[in-house]
Amino acid sequence: MIKLTSICLALAFCLMSCNGAQTQVDDPKIFTLQPFNQNAFIALKQQKLGVRWLMVVWSLDCPACFKELALIQKLQKATPNTALNVIYINADDNIDVAFERKQVLAVYGMQNVENFYFTDGQADRSRYLLDPNWYGELPRSYFVDEKGVFHGKSGLLDEVLISNWLLDK
């Protein structure tokens, strides 16, 4: 599965370079990656209280996750004057995938939004913290309402559902 991910990323970078896009995945200033832990989660929920937002959990070995990231990227490109209220969490808890994680952020235009990652060896703990009833199926998304209530959904999201949640007031 990692080979498939690597091939997809390589193809995406080839397409980007054919279109003249410049991506610097080694520049740490363009990435806001934070470890996902209890303090970060509490701060995030407090910061977002009063607004609707979407939390997307993805992994490098999840082809459906890439489809979902592409849908959100498409929606962002279609509404360039609107900052979509999306938070991303990478569920890969292996420090060895840090570079690949940054590549995906660059490919899907996620480098200027809040990104979190499960820390090395802490996937079970992080999943439980996020949702005690979630056992790791991906993609996993949470629609969070203005009151801070989380509504979890496993599986690929529909483009209309994403659009309605993020753009309808």
C-alpha positions as CSV (number, residue, x, y, z in Angstrom):
1,M,0.0,0.0,0.0
2,I,2.9,2.4,0.7
3,K,4.2,1.7,-2.8
4,L,0.9,2.7,-4.3
5,T,0.9,5.9,-2.2
6,S,4.5,6.7,-3.3
7,I,3.5,6.2,-7.0
8,C,0.5,8.4,-6.6
9,L,2.6,11.1,-5.0
10,A,5.2,10.8,-7.7
11,L,2.6,11.2,-10.4
12,A,1.0,14.2,-8.6
13,F,4.4,15.9,-8.5
14,C,5.0,15.2,-12.1
15,L,1.7,16.8,-13.0
16,M,2.4,19.8,-10.8
17,S,5.8,20.3,-12.4
18,C,4.3,19.9,-15.9
19,N,1.9,22.7,-15.0
20,G,4.7,24.9,-13.8
21,A,3.7,24.7,-10.1
22,Q,6.5,25.2,-7.6
23,T,6.3,23.2,-4.3
24,Q,8.9,23.4,-1.6
25,V,8.1,20.6,0.7
26,D,11.3,21.1,2.7
27,D,10.5,24.6,3.8
28,P,9.1,24.3,7.3
29,K,7.7,27.8,7.3
30,I,4.9,26.9,4.9
31,F,3.7,24.0,7.0
32,T,1.8,24.2,10.3
33,L,2.0,20.7,11.5
34,Q,1.2,20.1,15.2
35,P,1.2,16.9,17.2
36,F,-2.3,15.8,18.1
37,N,-2.7,15.5,21.8
38,Q,-5.1,16.3,24.6
39,N,-4.0,19.9,25.0
40,A,-4.1,20.6,21.2
41,F,-7.5,19.0,21.0
42,I,-8.9,21.1,23.9
43,A,-7.5,24.3,22.4
44,L,-8.9,23.5,19.0
45,K,-12.4,22.9,20.3
46,Q,-12.3,26.1,22.3
47,Q,-10.9,28.1,19.4
48,K,-13.6,26.8,17.0
49,L,-16.6,27.2,19.4
50,G,-19.3,29.2,17.7
51,V,-18.5,28.2,14.2
52,R,-19.2,25.2,12.0
53,W,-16.1,23.3,10.9
54,L,-15.0,20.0,9.4
55,M,-12.2,17.7,10.8
56,V,-10.8,15.3,8.3
57,V,-8.7,12.3,9.4
58,W,-6.5,10.8,6.7
59,S,-3.6,8.4,6.2
60,L,-0.9,7.8,3.6
61,D,-2.2,4.3,3.0
62,C,-5.8,5.3,2.4
63,P,-6.7,5.8,-1.3
64,A,-10.2,7.0,-0.4
65,C,-8.6,9.7,1.8
66,F,-6.8,11.1,-1.2
67,K,-10.2,11.3,-3.1
68,E,-11.7,13.2,-0.2
69,L,-8.7,15.6,0.0
70,A,-9.1,16.2,-3.7
71,L,-12.8,17.0,-3.3
72,I,-12.0,19.6,-0.6
73,Q,-9.2,21.0,-2.7
74,K,-11.6,21.3,-5.7
75,L,-14.1,23.1,-3.4
76,Q,-11.4,25.5,-2.2
77,K,-10.4,26.3,-5.8
78,A,-14.0,26.9,-6.7
79,T,-14.4,29.4,-3.8
80,P,-11.0,31.2,-3.7
81,N,-12.3,34.1,-1.7
82,T,-13.6,31.8,1.0
83,A,-11.4,30.1,3.6
84,L,-12.9,26.7,4.2
85,N,-13.0,25.9,7.9
86,V,-11.3,22.5,7.7
87,I,-8.8,20.9,10.1
88,Y,-6.7,17.9,8.9
89,I,-5.3,15.2,11.1
90,N,-2.9,12.6,9.7
91,A,-3.4,9.3,11.4
92,D,0.0,7.9,10.5
93,D,1.8,7.6,13.9
94,N,5.3,6.8,12.4
95,I,8.0,9.5,12.5
96,D,9.4,8.0,9.3
97,V,6.5,9.3,7.2
98,A,7.1,13.0,8.0
99,F,8.4,13.8,4.6
100,E,5.6,11.9,2.8
101,R,3.1,13.7,5.0
102,K,4.5,17.1,3.9
103,Q,4.3,16.0,0.3
104,V,0.6,15.3,0.6
105,L,0.0,18.6,2.2
106,A,1.7,20.3,-0.7
107,V,-0.1,18.3,-3.4
108,Y,-3.5,19.0,-1.9
109,G,-2.9,22.6,-1.0
110,M,-3.2,22.0,2.7
111,Q,0.0,23.7,3.9
112,N,-1.7,27.0,4.9
113,V,-4.3,25.4,7.2
114,E,-4.1,23.7,10.5
115,N,-2.7,20.3,10.3
116,F,-2.2,17.8,13.1
117,Y,-0.6,14.4,13.2
118,F,-0.7,11.4,15.5
119,T,2.7,11.2,17.3
120,D,5.0,8.3,16.9
121,G,3.4,5.1,18.5
122,Q,0.3,7.0,19.8
123,A,-2.3,6.0,17.2
124,D,-4.5,4.1,19.6
125,R,-4.4,6.8,22.3
126,S,-5.0,9.5,19.7
127,R,-8.0,7.7,18.1
128,Y,-9.5,7.2,21.6
129,L,-9.0,10.8,22.5
130,L,-10.7,12.0,19.3
131,D,-13.6,9.5,19.5
132,P,-13.8,6.6,22.0
133,N,-16.2,4.8,19.6
134,W,-13.9,5.0,16.5
135,Y,-11.7,2.1,15.8
136,G,-9.6,3.5,13.0
137,E,-11.6,3.1,9.8
138,L,-10.6,5.7,7.2
139,P,-11.4,8.1,5.9
140,R,-13.1,9.5,9.0
141,S,-14.6,13.0,9.2
142,Y,-16.3,15.0,11.9
143,F,-18.8,17.7,11.2
144,V,-18.6,20.0,14.2
145,D,-21.5,22.4,14.8
146,E,-21.5,25.8,16.4
147,K,-22.0,24.3,19.9
148,G,-19.0,22.1,19.5
149,V,-21.0,18.9,19.0
150,F,-19.1,16.3,16.9
151,H,-21.0,14.2,14.3
152,G,-18.6,11.5,13.1
153,K,-18.8,9.8,9.7
154,S,-16.7,7.0,8.3
155,G,-16.2,6.6,4.6
156,L,-15.7,8.9,1.6
157,L,-17.7,12.1,1.9
158,D,-19.9,13.4,-0.8
159,E,-18.9,16.7,-2.5
160,V,-22.4,18.1,-2.0
161,L,-22.3,17.3,1.8
162,I,-18.9,18.9,2.2
163,S,-20.1,22.0,0.3
164,N,-23.3,22.3,2.2
165,W,-21.6,22.0,5.6
166,L,-18.8,24.4,4.8
167,L,-20.5,27.0,2.7
168,D,-24.1,27.2,3.8
169,K,-24.6,29.4,6.8
